[in-house]
């Protein structure tokens, strides 16, 4: 008797990316029952609606970021394994995702090489951490006191910093995140305090220098 097909939810705001991820896994792993979500709201609804063996989660989605979704799921569905699949370099985002409870991190630039190995390991009950990320985790433990300022930001502060760095106004950010301009302004002030900066130009230069935005 064959074991039941694994159920994998693919959450990404680009349909072509979802299609590519599914095709890659089907070619290597055989029959899989897939679900799809294109934003944070749909992702959470799918998770609440049925059981999944694995969630493939993008970071950059409309509204709430994938990191915020991950943070919520760790509280409501702590046993659901989450593999973050993102366009952002693992050097800057993998450690943050793992500390929030992700079971692994794969860059879309290396998805064809790493995705299948990561999924197999996580479905078997393990975690997928590349050698480079393991080294960064070890280094972070040794230099917590002297860590880069952006690593002290909350996930919402981090998200707003990145949006500011892309040139969006506070009003545009408020509309995109479905929060008030006053709330964005409060986060904006906290950003300056935590980063030790006093202008959006400085924030933007820092984000670009550290490859936190495209």
Secondary structure by P-SEA (a helix, b strand, c coil): cccccbbbbbbcccaaaaaaaaaaaaacccccbbbbbccaaaaaaaaaaccccccccccccccccaaaaaaaaaaccccbbbbbbccccccccaaaaaaaccccccccccccccaaaaaaaaaacbbbbcaaaaaaaaaaaaccccccccccccaaaaaaaaaaaacccaaaaaaaacccaaaaaaaaaaaaaaaccccaaaaaaaaaaacccc
